[in-house]
């Protein structure tokens, strides 16, 4: 168990990403001492609690989706008494050296949701991911009335004062897009933090067609709320 001695926690969902997760954890520990919460979303690659020290490890018995894992992590961070949770993906796409930058912005605007903003014109992002992000970001901007610059990025800092921010029926990758609906409902400030585009050889668990259709479903569901 970790002890709550600081304001910020770090929440990392993971599914069959043991090696990249362990590398990320090493990188995080070199730049910050924020406590870390790992949510294992039903991994079958040998990931287990014994591989961690001084880390809160939670496991879903079956794979429930990234959104469900994030919800579990955010709830746990709030339960432990943290005021904010920084979320990073376990696949190596988020630079741990920017954690302090997110924390600094959040300290200045403690009630705002801080969201990473990648340069979508950068050639480092696969074309199909870039196209999907541009389309979903535009749809969300039109639907919410706020400028959504990067709908799918997972590098964020959530204020934990009101759990309604992350309460949504969307449990998969569309969870992070659906958060913007709640930002509007709660009249919460939204601040964008520039981050680099990092893509390597890591496997993605995102399915372009299925997850795009799920986003469309979430989009139309928002009209019923």
C-alpha positions in Angstrom: 0.0 0.0 0.0 1.1 3.6 -0.7 0.8 6.3 1.8 -0.8 9.6 0.9 1.7 12.3 1.7 1.2 14.5 -1.4 -1.6 16.2 -3.3 -1.0 14.4 -6.7 -1.2 10.8 -7.6 -0.4 9.1 -10.9 -2.9 6.7 -12.4 -1.9 4.2 -15.1 -4.3 1.7 -16.8 -2.6 -1.2 -18.4 -3.6 -4.3 -20.4 -1.0 -6.7 -21.6 1.7 -4.1 -21.5 4.0 -5.4 -18.8 7.4 -4.5 -20.4 6.4 -0.9 -21.5 4.8 -0.3 -18.1 7.8 -1.3 -16.1 10.0 1.0 -18.3 7.5 3.8 -17.8 7.5 3.3 -14.0 11.3 3.6 -13.9 11.1 6.8 -15.9 8.5 8.2 -13.6 10.5 7.5 -10.5 13.4 9.4 -11.9 11.5 12.6 -12.3 8.9 12.7 -9.5 7.9 11.0 -6.2 4.2 11.3 -6.8 2.5 8.1 -5.6 1.5 5.7 -8.4 -1.7 3.6 -8.8 -1.6 0.9 -11.5 -4.9 -0.7 -12.7 -4.3 -4.0 -14.4 -7.3 -4.4 -16.7 -7.3 -8.2 -16.8 -3.8 -8.7 -18.3 -2.7 -12.2 -19.3 1.0 -11.4 -20.0 2.3 -12.4 -16.5 1.8 -8.9 -14.9 1.3 -9.3 -11.2 1.5 -7.4 -7.9 4.8 -9.0 -7.0 6.6 -7.0 -9.7 5.9 -3.7 -7.9 7.1 -2.0 -4.8 5.6 1.1 -3.2 2.8 1.1 -5.8 -0.9 0.7 -5.4 -1.8 -2.2 -7.7 -5.5 -3.0 -8.6 -6.6 -5.7 -10.9 -9.7 -6.4 -12.9 -10.3 -10.1 -13.2 -11.4 -9.7 -16.8 -10.7 -7.0 -19.4 -13.3 -4.3 -19.0 -11.8 -1.6 -21.2 -9.6 1.4 -20.7 -12.4 3.6 -19.5 -13.4 1.2 -16.8 -9.7 0.9 -15.7 -9.4 4.7 -15.5 -12.6 5.0 -13.5 -11.3 2.4 -11.1 -8.0 4.3 -10.7 -9.6 7.7 -10.3 -12.0 6.4 -7.7 -9.1 4.8 -5.8 -7.1 8.0 -5.9 -10.1 10.0 -4.6 -10.7 7.3 -1.9 -7.1 7.6 -0.7 -7.5 11.3 -0.3 -5.6 12.8 -3.3 -6.9 16.0 -4.7 -5.7 15.3 -8.3 -4.7 12.4 -10.5 -2.3 12.5 -13.4 -3.2 9.8 -16.0 -0.6 8.3 -18.3 -0.9 5.5 -20.8 1.3 2.4 -20.2 2.5 2.1 -23.8 5.3 4.6 -23.7 3.5 7.3 -25.6 3.7 9.8 -22.8 6.9 11.5 -21.7 7.2 11.2 -17.9 9.4 14.3 -17.8 6.3 16.4 -18.4 4.6 15.3 -15.2 6.0 18.3 -13.3 4.6 20.6 -16.0 1.1 19.2 -15.7 1.4 19.4 -11.9 2.5 23.1 -12.1 -0.5 24.0 -14.3 -2.9 22.2 -12.1 -1.5 24.0 -9.0 -2.3 27.3 -10.8 -5.7 26.1 -11.9 -6.7 23.5 -9.3 -10.3 23.1 -10.4 -9.5 22.7 -14.1 -9.1 19.6 -16.2 -5.6 19.7 -17.8 -5.4 17.8 -21.0 -2.4 17.0 -23.2 -2.4 18.5 -26.7 -0.4 16.8 -29.4 0.5 18.4 -32.7 -1.9 16.6 -35.0 0.0 17.9 -38.0 3.1 16.0 -36.9 4.1 13.1 -39.1 4.9 11.0 -36.1 1.3 9.9 -35.7 -0.1 7.1 -37.9 -2.4 8.5 -40.5 -5.5 6.5 -39.5 -5.1 7.6 -35.8 -4.6 11.2 -36.9 -7.7 11.2 -39.1 -9.8 9.6 -36.4 -8.6 12.2 -33.8 -9.3 15.1 -36.1 -12.8 14.0 -36.9 -13.8 13.1 -33.3 -12.2 16.3 -32.0 -14.3 18.4 -34.5 -17.5 16.5 -33.6 -16.9 17.1 -29.9 -16.1 20.7 -30.4 -19.4 21.2 -32.3 -21.4 19.2 -29.8 -20.0 20.8 -26.6 -19.3 24.4 -27.8 -15.8 24.2 -26.5 -12.6 23.8 -28.5 -11.5 20.2 -28.2 -8.0 20.0 -29.7 -7.2 16.4 -29.0 -10.1 14.1 -28.1 -8.2 10.9 -27.7 -5.1 11.8 -25.6 -4.7 10.0 -22.3 -2.2 12.3 -20.7 -4.3 14.4 -18.3 -4.6 15.8 -14.8 -8.0 15.3 -13.3 -9.2 17.3 -10.3 -10.9 14.8 -7.9 -13.2 17.2 -6.1 -16.3 16.1 -8.0 -16.5 12.4 -9.2 -19.2 13.3 -11.7 -16.3 14.4 -14.0 -15.5 10.8 -14.7 -18.9 9.2 -14.3 -20.0 7.9 -17.7 -21.4 4.8 -19.3 -18.6 4.7 -21.8 -16.1 2.1 -20.6 -13.7 1.7 -23.5 -11.4 4.1 -25.4 -14.4 6.5 -25.9 -14.3 7.2 -22.2 -11.8 9.9 -22.6 -13.8 11.6 -25.3 -17.0 11.4 -23.2 -15.2 13.3 -20.4 -15.6 16.5 -22.4 -19.4 16.2 -22.1 -19.0 16.2 -18.3 -16.6 19.1 -18.4 -19.4 21.2 -20.0 -22.1 20.0 -17.6 -20.0 20.8 -14.6 -18.9 24.2 -16.2 -15.3 23.2 -15.5 -12.3 25.0 -17.0 -10.4 23.1 -19.6 -6.7 23.8 -20.1 -4.5 22.3 -22.8 -0.9 21.3 -22.1 1.4 20.8 -25.2 3.0 17.3 -25.4 5.0 15.6 -28.1 3.8 12.9 -30.4 5.5 9.7 -29.4 4.9 6.5 -31.4 7.1 3.4 -31.4 6.6 -0.3 -32.1 4.2 -0.8 -29.2 1.0 -2.7 -29.9 -2.3 -0.7 -29.8 -5.4 -2.2 -28.3 -7.5 0.3 -30.1 -9.6 -1.0 -32.9 -10.2 1.7 -35.5 -13.6 0.6 -36.8 -15.1 -0.7 -33.6 -13.9 2.2 -31.4 -15.0 4.7 -34.0 -18.5 3.2 -34.0 -18.5 3.3 -30.2 -17.5 6.9 -30.3 -20.4 7.7 -32.6 -22.7 5.8 -30.3 -21.4 7.8 -27.3 -21.8 11.0 -29.3 -25.5 10.4 -30.0 -26.1 9.2 -26.4 -25.0 12.6 -25.2 -28.1 14.2 -26.7 -30.2 12.1 -24.3 -28.4 13.4 -21.2 
